[in-house]
Amino acid sequence: MRLTVTSHLTLDGVMQSNGKPEPELNDGFEQGGWQVPYFDQDMDRLTADWIAQAGAFLLGRRTYELFAAYWSQVTDPGDPRATRLNGLPKYVVSATLDRVQWNNSTLLRGDVVAAIEELKRQPGGELQVHGSAALIRTLMQHDLIDEYRLLIHPVVLGNGGRLFADGTAPAALELIGTKTTSRGVVAHIYRPAGKPEYGSAAAQQEGDIVTDSVGRQVTSGP
């Protein structure tokens, strides 16, 4: 299975509590639910199309608990998200849960990275990650992600948990697709492209000729 990541982000990279306020976390973040005003028919179709490609889900503890509490109550057989989230296998990465009760859920224990590598070797649709910021950073560290789907919302919050927080493994990404919704959310689809490359924008001088970082002559001679 291909491992894909779907994340809803603000322009300043916040992904925390995008769908609803979560005062029970008691972490001082008071801007929960910031994604809701941007959910339109375009996003509905886009995310439903992605969910339809799932063969299984890989979730961190917090996202698993949120999804289980909500989606297990949605029983409409015509809802493409509910039918797949409720019916397909769900693998949960957690160091604190003792058991998982949502239908078709499995708690990953022991060598989680090896377990995920084994899941990726299985045939079927995508192994999809939603939310689960800490899990995504672990997957990045071990080069396990095959595709990123980052939905960038036109809002700046100034604080909150970020996907690419300090300490995230450096990575280069290749843009392979872009879609924009009617409310200005831009979905960037990336695949990994190895490690970042570095250079210098400073002018280079060879003899009397000075060139910029792309080789254009800036000046020559005195």
C-alpha positions in Angstrom: 0.0 0.0 0.0 1.1 3.6 -0.7 1.3 5.7 2.4 -0.4 9.1 2.0 -0.7 12.0 4.4 -3.6 14.4 4.4 -3.3 17.5 6.6 -5.3 20.7 6.9 -3.0 23.7 7.7 -3.2 27.4 8.1 -0.8 29.7 6.2 1.4 29.7 9.3 1.4 26.0 9.4 -1.0 25.3 12.3 -3.0 22.1 12.2 -4.3 21.9 15.7 -8.0 21.5 16.4 -9.0 22.3 12.9 -12.4 20.8 13.0 -13.7 21.9 16.4 -12.7 23.6 19.7 -11.1 21.2 22.1 -11.2 22.9 25.6 -10.7 19.5 27.2 -7.1 19.6 26.1 -6.6 22.5 28.5 -3.5 23.6 26.5 -4.4 27.3 26.0 -5.3 27.0 22.4 -8.6 29.0 21.9 -8.9 29.0 18.1 -10.3 25.5 17.5 -12.6 25.0 14.5 -10.8 27.4 12.2 -11.2 25.1 9.2 -15.0 25.0 9.3 -15.8 28.3 7.5 -13.7 27.0 4.5 -15.5 23.7 4.0 -17.4 23.9 0.8 -18.6 21.6 -2.0 -15.2 21.7 -3.7 -13.4 20.5 -0.5 -16.2 17.9 0.1 -15.6 16.4 -3.3 -11.9 16.6 -3.1 -11.6 14.9 0.3 -14.3 12.3 -0.6 -12.3 11.4 -3.7 -9.2 10.9 -1.6 -11.0 8.8 1.1 -12.3 6.6 -1.7 -8.7 5.5 -2.5 -8.1 4.2 1.1 -7.4 0.6 1.8 -6.6 1.2 5.5 -6.0 4.1 7.9 -3.0 4.8 10.1 -3.7 7.1 13.0 -2.1 8.6 16.1 -3.9 8.3 19.4 -5.6 11.7 19.5 -6.8 11.6 15.9 -8.1 8.0 16.4 -10.1 9.1 19.5 -11.6 12.1 17.7 -12.5 10.0 14.6 -13.9 7.1 16.6 -16.1 9.4 18.7 -17.6 11.1 15.6 -17.6 8.7 12.7 -18.7 5.7 14.6 -22.0 7.6 15.1 -22.5 8.3 11.3 -24.4 5.3 9.9 -25.6 6.7 6.6 -24.6 4.1 4.0 -24.4 6.9 1.4 -21.7 8.8 3.3 -18.4 7.8 1.5 -16.3 8.9 4.5 -18.3 7.1 7.1 -18.6 3.9 5.2 -14.8 3.6 4.7 -13.7 4.9 8.0 -16.1 2.6 9.8 -15.5 -0.4 7.6 -11.8 -0.4 6.7 -8.9 -1.5 8.9 -7.6 1.1 11.2 -4.1 0.9 12.7 -3.4 3.0 15.8 0.0 4.1 17.0 -0.1 4.9 20.8 2.1 4.4 23.8 -0.7 5.0 26.2 -3.8 3.1 24.9 -4.3 -0.4 26.2 -7.0 -1.3 23.7 -9.0 0.1 20.7 -12.7 -0.6 20.4 -13.8 1.1 17.1 -14.7 -1.5 14.5 -11.8 -3.1 12.7 -9.1 -1.3 14.7 -5.7 -2.7 15.7 -3.3 -1.2 18.2 0.3 -1.3 16.9 2.8 -2.3 19.6 6.5 -3.0 19.7 8.6 -1.9 16.7 6.0 0.4 15.1 8.3 1.4 12.2 8.7 -2.3 11.2 5.0 -2.8 11.6 4.2 0.1 9.2 6.8 -1.1 6.7 5.0 -4.5 6.7 1.7 -2.8 6.2 3.1 -0.9 3.2 4.1 -4.2 1.7 0.5 -5.4 1.7 -1.5 -5.1 -1.5 -4.6 -2.9 -1.6 -5.4 0.8 -1.7 -3.7 3.6 0.2 -2.6 3.5 3.8 -3.9 6.9 4.7 -2.8 9.2 7.6 -5.1 12.0 8.7 -4.2 14.5 11.4 -1.7 12.7 13.6 1.1 15.3 13.6 3.6 13.5 15.8 3.1 10.3 13.8 3.7 12.1 10.6 7.0 13.4 11.9 8.1 9.9 12.8 7.1 8.7 9.3 9.1 11.5 7.8 12.1 10.6 9.9 12.0 7.0 8.5 11.2 8.0 4.9 7.9 6.1 4.9 5.6 8.7 3.3 4.8 8.3 -0.4 2.6 11.4 -0.9 1.6 14.5 1.0 -1.8 16.2 0.5 -1.6 19.6 2.3 -4.7 21.7 2.3 -3.6 25.3 3.0 -6.3 27.6 4.3 -6.2 31.4 3.9 -6.0 32.2 7.6 -3.1 33.0 10.0 -3.6 32.1 13.7 -0.2 33.0 15.2 -0.1 30.1 17.7 -1.0 26.4 17.9 0.5 23.1 17.1 2.2 22.9 13.7 2.8 20.0 11.5 6.4 20.8 10.6 7.5 21.8 14.1 11.1 22.3 15.2 12.9 19.0 15.0 11.1 17.7 11.9 13.4 15.7 9.7 14.6 17.9 6.7 13.0 16.8 3.4 12.7 18.1 -0.1 9.3 17.7 -1.8 8.2 17.7 -5.5 4.9 19.4 -6.3 2.8 17.1 -8.5 -0.6 18.7 -8.3 -2.5 21.7 -7.1 -6.3 22.3 -6.7 -8.1 25.4 -5.3 -11.5 25.5 -3.7 -14.1 28.2 -4.1 -13.2 29.5 -0.6 -9.6 29.8 -1.3 -8.2 26.6 0.2 -5.3 25.4 -1.9 -4.5 21.7 -1.9 -0.8 21.1 -2.7 0.0 17.5 -3.5 3.7 16.5 -3.1 5.9 13.5 -3.3 9.2 13.1 -1.5 12.3 14.3 -3.4 15.1 13.3 -1.1 17.0 15.7 1.1 17.1 19.4 0.7 19.8 20.9 -1.4 21.6 24.1 -0.4 23.3 26.9 -2.2 24.2 30.6 -1.8 22.5 33.7 -3.3 25.6 35.7 -2.9 27.3 37.1 -6.0 30.3 35.1 -7.3 33.4 36.8 -8.7 35.8 35.3 -11.2 38.4 37.8 -12.2 36.7 41.0 -13.1 33.3 39.3 -13.8 30.7 39.2 -11.1 27.7 36.9 -11.6 24.6 36.2 -9.5 23.4 32.8 -8.2 21.9 31.8 -11.6 25.0 32.8 -13.6 23.8 36.2 -14.9 26.5 38.8 -15.2 26.1 41.5 -12.6 29.0 43.7 -13.5 32.5 43.5 -15.1 35.6 45.4 -14.6 36.1 48.6 -12.5 
